[in-house]
């Protein structure tokens, strides 16, 4: 007869709400075969015993875990916490990038501000130079107009001189030279000689006028010195008229000129004293 081997039946753990006493879990026992007698009882017992021993050790080693009612909320909370950490790290990374870009942006803004200030300075300098250039162009145009007008006048004068020297001047010069020859007088110098003499005289006058204009104030004393000369002469006259002989004055007069008057009769100004101080002292005495 064959021995039927049945697998061990699973044990069920019932959920007990908190606050209620735990009841002993129901145990189920598998029914035994009562119709057929086992052929080998000893091997069956040997096989069953290790299973019972293993079941006893497993039940004693691992206690059944009692499930709680809010474990789903804990899982959701853990999932949300993990997601929060992930997003927080991403946010920190983006914040660091934004701060770095903001620092670069401020640096670029300062550089742009400096460049704008330099450009404004260059624009003002450019406007000033353009204005100066326009003034220079205007002055050049005026100079060109003046030069053209002077050229026209010069050509007109040259033509006039040529016409006169070839026409009326030549006829008059011939008549004058003929009459002077009849009177025994030398002929007049030619036109070129006269022009050369005029030019030489003009140059000599300019040469003499140059040093004279440079030394003009020294050669011609200003009018402010005239009252000083008059005051000096008046003081000299007063000193000579009010002077009275004093003891020993004859010897002093015989020895030399009077005090304060030189040989030419001009009043001497003492060195280191104000002008006219000696004369005022004599008048007061």
BAKOLMAR-504184 format. One record per residue: x, y, z of N, C-alpha, C in turn. Coordinates in steps of 0.2 Angstrom, whole numbers, padded with zeros to 4 digits, always signed. Each point is the difference from the previous one (the first is absolute). Layout:
<nodes>
XYZXYZXYZ ...
</nodes>
This chain:
<nodes>
+0004-0006+0000-0004+0006+0000+0004+0006+0000 -0002+0005-0004+0004+0007+0000-0002+0004+0005 +0005+0004+0003-0001+0005+0005-0002+0007-0003 -0005+0003+0002-0002+0006-0003+0003+0006+0004 +0004+0004-0003+0004+0006+0004-0004+0006-0002 -0003+0003+0006-0003+0006-0001+0004+0006+0003 +0000+0005-0004+0004+0006+0002-0003+0003+0006 +0004+0004+0004-0003+0003+0006-0004+0005-0001 -0006+0001+0004-0005+0005-0001+0003+0007+0002 -0002+0005-0004+0002+0007+0003-0003+0002+0006 +0003+0004+0004-0003+0003+0006-0002+0007-0001 -0006+0001+0002-0003+0007-0001+0000+0004+0006 +0002+0006-0001+0000+0005+0006-0005+0005-0001 -0005+0000+0005-0005+0005+0000+0002+0007+0003 -0003+0005-0004+0002+0007+0003-0004+0002+0006 +0003+0002+0005-0004+0002+0006+0001+0007+0001 -0005+0004+0000+0001+0008+0001+0003+0001+0007 +0003+0006+0000+0003+0002+0007-0005+0001+0005 +0002-0002+0006-0005+0001+0006-0004-0007+0001 +0001-0005-0004-0004-0006+0001+0005-0005+0002 -0002-0005+0005+0005-0005+0001+0001-0005-0006 +0006-0003+0000+0002-0004-0005-0003-0007+0001 -0003-0003-0004-0003-0007+0001+0004-0005-0003 +0000-0006+0002+0005-0005-0003-0002-0002-0007 +0004+0000-0004-0002-0001-0007-0002-0007-0001 -0005-0001-0004-0002-0007-0001+0005-0004-0004 +0000-0006+0002+0005-0005-0003-0004-0005-0004 +0002-0002-0006-0003-0005-0004+0004-0006-0001 -0002-0006+0001+0004-0006-0001-0003-0004-0006 +0005-0002-0004-0002-0003-0006-0003-0007+0002 -0005-0003-0003-0002-0007+0002+0004-0005-0002 +0000-0005+0003+0005-0006-0002-0004-0005-0003 +0004-0004-0004-0003-0005-0004-0002-0006+0005 -0007-0001+0000-0002-0006+0005-0002-0006-0004 +0000+0000-0006-0002-0006-0004+0006-0004-0001 +0006+0003-0002+0006-0004-0001+0005+0001+0005 +0003-0006+0002+0005+0000+0006+0007+0002-0004 +0004+0004+0004+0006+0001-0003+0005-0006+0000 +0003-0001-0006+0005-0005+0000+0006+0000+0004 +0003+0006-0001+0006+0001+0004-0002+0006+0005 -0001-0002+0006-0002+0005+0005+0007+0004+0002 +0005-0004+0001+0006+0003+0003+0003+0006-0005 +0000-0001-0006+0003+0005-0005-0005+0006+0000 -0007-0001+0001-0004+0005+0000+0000+0005+0006 +0001-0004+0006+0001+0004+0006+0007+0004-0001 +0005-0003-0003+0006+0003+0000+0000+0006-0005 -0004+0000-0005-0001+0006-0004-0005+0005+0003 -0005-0002+0003-0004+0005+0003+0003+0004+0006 +0004-0004+0004+0003+0004+0005+0005+0006-0002 +0004-0001-0005+0003+0006-0002-0004+0005-0002 -0006-0001-0003-0004+0005-0002-0003+0003+0005 -0002-0003+0005-0003+0003+0006+0005+0004+0004 +0006-0003+0000+0005+0004+0004+0002+0006-0004 +0000+0000-0007+0001+0006-0004-0005+0005+0001 -0006-0002+0000-0006+0004+0001+0000+0003+0007 +0002-0003+0005+0001+0002+0007+0005+0006+0000 +0006-0002-0003+0006+0005+0000-0002+0006-0003 -0004+0000-0006-0002+0006-0004-0005+0004+0003 -0004-0004+0004-0005+0004+0004+0003+0004+0005 +0005-0003+0003+0003+0003+0006+0005+0005-0002 +0003-0001-0006+0005+0005-0002-0003+0006-0003 -0005+0000-0004-0003+0006-0004-0007+0000+0003 -0001+0005+0004-0007+0002+0002-0004+0003-0005 -0006-0001-0001-0004+0003-0005+0000+0007+0001 +0000+0004-0006+0000+0007+0000-0007+0003+0000 -0002+0004+0005-0007+0002+0001+0000+0007-0004 -0005+0000-0005-0001+0005-0005-0003+0006+0004 +0001+0006-0002-0003+0006+0003-0004+0003-0005 -0005+0004+0003-0005+0003-0005+0003+0006-0004 +0005+0004+0002+0003+0006-0004+0006-0002-0003 +0002-0006-0002+0006-0001-0004+0000+0003-0007 -0006+0001-0003-0001+0003-0007+0002+0007+0001 -0002+0003+0005+0002+0007+0001+0007+0001+0001 +0004-0004+0003+0007+0000+0001+0003-0001-0006 -0002-0005-0004+0003-0001-0007-0001+0007-0004 -0005+0003+0000-0001+0006-0004+0004+0005+0002 +0001+0001+0007+0004+0005+0003+0007-0001-0002 +0003-0007+0000+0006-0001-0002+0002+0002-0007 -0005-0002-0004+0000+0001-0007+0001+0008-0002 -0005+0004+0004+0001+0007-0001+0006+0003+0003 +0003-0003+0005+0006+0003+0003+0006-0002-0005 +0000-0006-0003+0005-0001-0005+0000+0005-0006 -0007+0001-0002-0001+0004-0006+0002+0007+0002 -0001+0002+0006+0002+0007+0002+0007+0001+0000 +0004-0005+0003+0007+0000+0000+0003+0001-0008 -0003-0004-0004+0002+0000-0007-0001+0007-0003 -0006+0003+0001-0001+0007-0003+0004+0005+0004 +0001-0001+0007+0004+0005+0003+0007+0000-0003 +0003-0006-0001+0007+0000-0003+0000+0003-0007 -0005-0001-0004-0001+0003-0007+0000+0008+0001 -0004+0002+0005-0001+0007+0001+0006+0003+0002 +0004-0003+0005+0007+0003+0002+0004+0000-0006 +0000-0005-0005+0005+0001-0006-0002+0006-0004 -0007+0000-0001-0002+0006-0004+0001+0007+0003 +0000+0000+0007+0001+0006+0003+0008+0002-0001 +0004-0005+0001+0007+0001-0001+0001+0003-0007 -0003-0003-0005+0001+0002-0007-0003+0008-0001 -0005+0001+0003-0003+0007+0000+0004+0005+0003 +0003-0002+0006+0005+0005+0003+0006+0001-0004 +0003-0005-0003+0006+0001-0004-0002+0004-0006 -0006-0001-0003-0002+0004-0006-0001+0007+0002 -0003+0001+0006-0001+0007+0003+0006+0004+0001 +0005-0003+0003+0007+0003+0001+0003+0002-0007 -0001-0005-0005+0003+0002-0006-0004+0006-0003 -0007+0000+0001-0004+0005-0003+0002+0007+0003 +0001+0000+0007+0002+0007+0003+0007+0002-0003 +0004-0005-0001+0007+0002-0003-0001+0003-0007 -0004-0003-0004-0002+0002-0007-0003+0007+0001 -0005+0001+0004-0003+0007+0001+0005+0005+0002 +0005-0001+0004+0005+0005+0002+0004+0001-0006 +0002-0005-0004+0004+0001-0006-0004+0004-0005 -0006-0001-0001-0004+0004-0005-0001+0007+0003 -0001+0001+0006+0000+0007+0003+0006+0004-0002 +0006-0003+0002+0006+0003-0002+0001+0001-0007 -0002-0004-0004+0001+0001-0008-0005+0005-0002 -0006+0001+0003-0004+0005-0001+0002+0007+0002 +0004+0000+0006+0003+0007+0002+0005+0002-0005 +0004-0005-0002+0006+0001-0005-0003+0003-0007 -0006-0004-0002-0003+0002-0006-0003+0007+0001 -0003+0002+0005-0002+0007+0001+0005+0005+0000 +0006-0002+0003+0006+0005+0000+0002+0001-0008 +0001-0006-0003+0002+0000-0007-0005+0004-0004 -0006-0001+0001-0005+0004-0004+0000+0008+0001 +0001+0002+0007+0001+0007+0001+0007+0002-0003 +0005-0004+0000+0006+0002-0003-0001+0001-0008 -0003-0005-0002-0002+0000-0008-0004+0006-0002 -0005+0002+0004-0004+0005-0001+0004+0007+0000 +0005+0000+0005+0004+0006+0000+0005+0000-0006 +0003-0005-0002+0004+0000-0005-0004+0001-0007 -0006-0002+0000-0004+0001-0006-0001+0008-0001 -0002+0003+0006-0001+0007+0000+0006+0004-0002 +0006-0003+0003+0006+0004-0002+0002-0001-0007 -0001-0006-0003+0001-0002-0007-0005+0005-0004 -0006+0000+0002-0004+0005-0004+0002+0007+0000 +0003+0002+0006+0002+0007+0000+0006+0001-0004 +0005-0005+0000+0006+0000-0005-0002+0000-0007 -0005-0004-0002-0003+0000-0007-0002+0006-0002 -0004+0004+0005-0003+0006-0002+0006+0005-0001 +0005+0000+0005+0005+0005-0001+0004-0002-0006 +0001-0006-0002+0003-0002-0006-0003+0003-0006 -0007-0001+0000-0004+0003-0006+0001+0007+0000 +0000+0004+0006+0000+0007+0000+0007+0002-0003 +0005-0004+0002+0007+0001-0003+0000-0001-0007 -0003-0005-0003+0000-0001-0007-0003+0005-0004 -0006+0003+0003-0003+0005-0003+0004+0006+0000 +0003+0002+0006+0004+0006+0000+0006-0001-0005 +0003-0006+0000+0006-0001-0005-0002+0001-0007 -0006-0003-0002-0003+0001-0006-0001+0008-0002 -0003+0003+0005-0001+0007-0001+0006+0004-0001 +0005-0002+0004+0007+0004+0000+0003-0002-0007 -0001-0006-0002+0003-0002-0006-0003+0004-0006 -0006+0001+0000-0003+0004-0005+0002+0007+0000 +0000+0003+0006+0003+0007+0001+0007+0000-0002 +0004-0005+0001+0007+0000-0002+0001+0000-0008 -0004-0004-0003+0000-0001-0007-0002+0007-0003 -0006+0003+0003-0002+0006-0003+0005+0005+0001 +0004+0001+0006+0005+0005+0000+0006-0002-0004 +0002-0006-0001+0005-0001-0005-0002+0002-0007 -0006-0002-0002-0002+0002-0007+0000+0008+0000 -0003+0003+0005+0000+0007+0000+0007+0003-0001 +0005-0003+0004+0007+0003+0000+0003-0002-0007 -0001-0006-0003+0002-0001-0006-0003+0005-0006 -0006+0001+0001-0003+0005-0005+0003+0007+0001 +0000+0002+0006+0003+0007+0001+0007+0000-0002 +0004-0005+0002+0007+0001-0002+0001-0001-0008 -0004-0004-0003+0001+0000-0007-0003+0005-0004 -0005+0004+0003-0004+0005-0004+0002+0007+0002 -0004+0002+0005+0000+0007+0002+0007+0002+0003 +0002-0005+0005+0007+0002+0003+0005+0000-0005 +0001-0005-0004+0005+0000-0005+0000+0007-0004 -0006+0002-0002+0000+0006-0004+0002+0006+0004 -0002+0001+0006+0002+0005+0005+0007+0000+0001 +0003-0006+0001+0007-0001+0002+0004+0002-0006 -0002-0001-0006+0004+0002-0006+0000+0007+0000 -0006+0004+0001+0000+0007-0001+0004+0003+0006 +0000-0002+0006+0004+0003+0005+0007-0001-0001 +0002-0006-0002+0007-0001-0002+0003+0004-0005 -0005+0001-0005+0002+0004-0006+0001+0008+0002 -0005+0002+0004+0001+0007+0003+0006+0001+0004 +0001-0005+0005+0006+0001+0004+0006+0000-0004 +0000-0004-0005+0006+0000-0004+0001+0006-0004 -0005+0003-0002+0001+0007-0003+0002+0005+0005 -0002-0001+0006+0002+0005+0006+0007-0002+0003 +0002-0005-0003+0007-0002+0003+0000-0003+0007 -0006-0003+0001-0001-0004+0007+0001-0008-0002 +0002-0003+0005+0000-0008-0001-0007-0003+0000 -0001-0005-0004-0006-0003+0000-0002-0003+0007 -0007-0001+0000-0002-0003+0006+0001-0007+0001 +0001-0003+0006+0001-0007+0000-0006-0004-0003 +0001-0006-0002-0006-0004-0002-0005-0002+0005 -0005-0003-0002-0005-0003+0004+0003-0005+0005 +0004-0005-0003+0002-0005+0005+0005+0002+0005 +0004+0005-0002+0004+0003+0005-0003+0004+0006 -0006+0003-0002-0004+0004+0005-0003-0005+0004 -0003-0006-0003-0003-0005+0005+0005-0003+0004 +0006-0002-0002+0006-0002+0004+0001+0004+0006 +0001+0007-0002+0001+0004+0006-0005+0001+0005 -0006+0000-0003-0006+0000+0005+0000-0007+0005 +0002-0005-0003+0000-0007+0004+0006+0001+0005 +0005+0002-0002+0006+0001+0004-0001+0004+0006 -0004+0006-0002-0001+0005+0006-0005-0003+0005 -0005-0004-0003-0005-0003+0004+0003-0005+0005 +0005-0004-0003+0003-0005+0004+0004+0003+0006 +0004+0006-0002+0004+0003+0005-0005+0003+0005 -0005+0003-0002-0005+0003+0005-0002-0005+0005 -0002-0006-0003-0002-0006+0005+0005-0002+0004 +0006+0000-0002+0006-0002+0004+0001+0005+0006 -0001+0006-0001+0001+0005+0005-0006+0001+0004 -0006-0002-0002-0006+0000+0004+0000-0005+0005 +0003-0006-0002+0000-0006+0005+0003+0002+0006 +0007+0001+0000+0003+0002+0007-0003+0006+0003 -0003+0005-0003-0003+0006+0003-0006-0002+0004 -0004-0005-0004-0006-0002+0004+0001-0004+0006 +0006-0004+0000+0002-0004+0005+0002+0004+0006 +0004+0005-0001+0003+0005+0005-0004+0006+0001 -0006+0000-0003-0004+0006+0001-0002+0002+0007 -0002-0004+0005-0001+0003+0006+0006+0002+0004 +0006-0003-0002+0006+0002+0003+0003+0007-0002 -0001+0001-0007+0002+0007-0003-0005+0005+0002 -0006-0001+0000-0005+0005+0001-0003-0002+0007 +0002+0004+0005-0002-0001+0007-0008+0001+0000 -0003-0004+0004-0008+0001+0001-0001+0006+0003 -0007+0002+0000-0002+0006+0003+0000+0000+0007 +0000-0006+0003+0000-0001+0007+0006+0003+0004 +0006+0000-0004+0006+0002+0002+0000+0008+0000 -0004+0003-0004+0001+0007+0000-0002+0004+0007 -0006-0002+0003-0001+0003+0007+0005-0002+0005 +0004-0005+0000+0005-0002+0004+0006+0005-0001 +0002+0002-0006+0005+0005-0002-0002+0007+0003 -0007+0001-0001-0002+0007+0002+0000+0000+0008 -0002-0005+0003+0001+0000+0008+0007+0001+0002 +0005-0004-0003+0007+0001+0002+0002+0007-0001 -0002+0003-0006+0003+0007-0001-0003+0005+0005 -0007-0001+0002-0003+0004+0004+0003-0001+0007 +0002-0006+0002+0003-0001+0007+0007+0003+0000 +0003+0000-0006+0007+0003+0000-0001+0007+0001 -0005+0003-0004+0000+0007+0001-0002+0003+0007 -0005-0004+0003-0002+0001+0007+0006-0001+0005 +0004-0005-0001+0006-0001+0004+0005+0006+0000 +0001+0002-0007+0005+0006-0001-0002+0006+0003 -0007+0001+0000-0003+0007+0002-0001+0000+0008 -0001-0005+0003-0001-0001+0007+0006-0001+0004 +0006-0002-0003+0006-0001+0003+0003+0006+0004 +0001-0001+0006+0003+0006+0004+0007-0002+0002 +0005+0005+0000+0007-0002+0002+0000-0002+0008 +0003-0005+0001+0001-0002+0007+0008+0000+0002 +0001-0001+0006+0007+0000+0002+0004-0006-0003 +0005+0002-0003+0004-0005-0004-0003-0002-0006 -0005+0004-0002-0002-0001-0007+0004+0002-0005 +0004+0005+0001+0005+0003-0005+0005-0005-0002 +0003-0003+0006+0005-0005-0002-0003-0006-0004 -0006-0002+0002-0003-0005-0004-0001+0002-0007 -0003+0006-0001-0001+0002-0007+0007+0001-0003 +0005+0002+0003+0006+0001-0004+0003-0007-0001 -0001-0005+0004+0003-0006-0001-0004-0004-0006 -0006+0001-0001-0003-0003-0006-0007+0003-0001 -0004-0003-0004-0007+0002-0001-0004-0001+0006 -0006+0004+0000-0004+0000+0006-0003-0007+0000 -0002-0002+0007-0003-0006+0001-0006-0002-0004 -0001-0005-0003-0006-0002-0004+0000+0003-0007 +0005+0004-0002+0000+0003-0007+0007-0002-0003 +0000-0003-0006+0007-0002-0003+0002+0006-0004 +0006-0001-0004+0003+0006-0004-0005+0002-0005 -0004-0003-0003-0005+0002-0005-0006+0003+0002 +0000+0001+0007-0006+0004+0003-0006-0005+0001 +0000-0006-0001-0005-0005+0001+0000-0002+0007 -0006-0001+0003-0001-0003+0007+0002-0007+0000 +0004-0002+0005+0002-0007+0001-0005-0004+0004 -0002-0005-0002-0004-0004+0005+0004-0005+0004 +0000+0000+0006+0004-0004+0005-0002-0007-0001 +0005-0004+0000-0002-0008-0001-0003-0003+0006 -0005-0003-0001-0003-0003+0006-0006+0004+0003 -0001+0006-0002-0005+0004+0003-0005+0002-0006 -0006+0001+0002-0006+0002-0004+0002+0006-0004 -0003+0001-0006+0002+0006-0004-0003+0006+0004 +0004+0006+0000-0003+0006+0003+0000+0000+0008 +0003-0005+0003-0001+0000+0008+0005+0006+0002 +0006+0001-0002+0004+0005+0002-0002+0007-0001 -0004+0001-0006-0002+0006-0001-0006+0002+0004 -0004-0005+0002-0006+0001+0005+0003+0002+0007 +0005-0004+0002+0003+0002+0006+0003+0007+0000 +0003+0002-0005+0002+0007+0000-0005+0005+0000 -0006-0001-0004-0005+0004+0000-0004+0001+0007 +0000-0006+0003-0003+0000+0007+0004+0004+0005 +0007+0000-0001+0004+0003+0005+0000+0008-0001 
</nodes>
